[in-house]
Amino acid sequence: MSSSQLVDCPICSKPVKELNINRHIDSGCESFIDDSPPTTQQNAPPKPTQVANFFQTPAAKRSQTVPASTQAVNGAATSKPTETPSATPKRPLEDLKDEDNPQPLPKRSKNVNLEKAAPLAERMRPQSLDDVQGQELVGPKGVLRSLIETDRVPSMVLWGGPGTGKTTIARLIAKTAGNRFVEINSTSSGVGECKKLFAEARNELSLTGRRTIIFCDEIHRFSKSQQDVFLAPVESGVITLIGATTENPSFKVINALLSRCRTFTLAKLDDEHITSILKRALTLEPPKTQHGADLLESDDHALLRYLASFADGDARTALNLLSLALDLSTDPETTIETVKENLTRTLVYDRQGDQHYDTISAFHKSVRGSNPDAALYYLARMLQSGEDPVYIARRMVVMASEDIGLADNSLLSLATAAYTAAKEIGMPECRICLAHAAVALAEAPKSTRSYRGLNAAYAALSEPGIAGLPIPVHLRNAPTRLMKELGYGKEYKYNPDYKNGRVQQEYFPDKLQGKVFLTENHLGDKVDPDLPSEEVEERSEEDDNGEERILNPDGG
């Protein structure tokens, strides 16, 4: 392009030689205007060369992109000669500013539709730490709150039941600390995505100094190899990891990662806290009808308290139940009893998680403690939640020997029969057989003699040299001639050949002679200080009939 070529000024649109365009603009568009008649070829006026793109105003850029067909539709004929640039009147700079920056249209929230579609529990998430209910960790004097407010947020694992606020607290930590927040879920995120996030976090930290918090929901669902990928970024401080889990992290999170994180336990919400959450929800989103307001607020919020109790410590469940109640309350004939009838309880029970082991443990200990009512409660709770009845029956077979043992040898047969019934009959009828066995085990006398004796033998084997002691020669098997020539079994006395089967014979290796593993007592001799004085059992002994006689506290 020649330096004498004419171009349009991007401000005043007057023709200026390309060589003088900068000086023309510096003069306020007053000087260096070229008004000389253009030299033409075949008397056709030349089209002014467009100024470089970065000189153009946004309006000018838009005008260049308009297709010819669009211009024709708007009344601009393509064959019409272009008006002389000098004829364009000079416009004030203020007008150009208005043209380049048109008045913005009223902005509609981008997430308004998503917010409307979100369930009530999501819309009611606390917006500050002060709104969080029932968790002292983030209370005014909470340890976690102190770390957040001093910007010393460590990598952590939040352990708590459903609806206790794990996700909410993680989001509020990032919001309060002003950190970049990324949320992933172990069920949908893989190692590749995690490594990409780590690289982005490293770039963010190096360029802006802003830390990245990665919140991993249900971290216990990551395999051990997948959890390994977090070790280096957490240890180097590239990311702050917040893992949430409903399972015991001691069993579900690898030790290497757990040692680099602090574990915070979130308490189960009580009914009072959940009621406060429901009242807050009603304040923010009141019922649509007066009947609904009367229904939910009558009798000092009796329905809200019922919903809180029904939710069993789960705020999310409580809010979902409230949403159902709000929908039902639009019908003027709806009563509190109608709402209660429409509520369905879903028992939260993971057959591979803590609930599985905690409930069977409570069942076993109720049987051991001779409390048949508690045993039936936990049995029904497991069966109602879908626990495998065969698994429960297997545990009762173990109880029959471990806890009842020698006190009533027939209970092992009964428990084995219940196991067979569970396998052959199945639910729902086998529940009756399981209840029969559970009550019999709970009400039976208890003895741990054989169980404790076995444990004592195991303990002896752990001592140096005991497990490898030589078997006495007279007790050894002698199936071959060579073994007999070596004296195996030579001096063994066959008990049935003797009167009452009694002989003088040593059965232990020499080093263990006289050792006693099986004690005479069926149970221990500790006294619980919490028992009422009239129930204190100071000691017990067997009478002549082999039955235990409980002595008086004074020893008589």
Secondary structure, 3 states (H helix, E strand, C coil): CCCCCEEECCCCCCEEEHHHHHHHHHCCCCCCCCCCCCCCECCECCCCECCCHHHCCHHHHHHHHCCHHHHHHCCCCCCCCCCCHHHCCCCCHHHHHHHHCCCCCCCCCCCHHHHHHCCHHHHCCCCCHHHCCCCHHHCCCCHHHHHHHCCCCCCEEEECCCCCCHHHHHHHHHHHHCCEEEEEECCCCCHHHHHHHHHHHHHHHHHHCCCEEEEEECHHHCCHHHHHCCHHHHHHCCEEEEEEECCCHHHHCCHHHHCCCEEEECCCCCHHHHHHHHHHHHHHCCCCCHHHHHHHHHHHHHHHHHHHHHHCCCHHHHHHHHHHHHHHCCCCCCCHHHHHHHCCCCCCCCCCCHHHHHHHHHHHHHHHCCCHHHHHHHHHHHHHCCCCHHHHHHHHHHHHHHHHHHHCCHHHHHHHHHHHHHHHCCCCCHHHHHHHHHHHHHHCCCCCHHHHHHHHHHHHHCCCCCCCCCCCHHHCCCCCHHHHHCCCCCCCCCHHHCHHHCCCCCCCCHHHCCCCCCCCCCCCCCCCCCCCHHHCCCCEEECCCCCEEECCCCCC
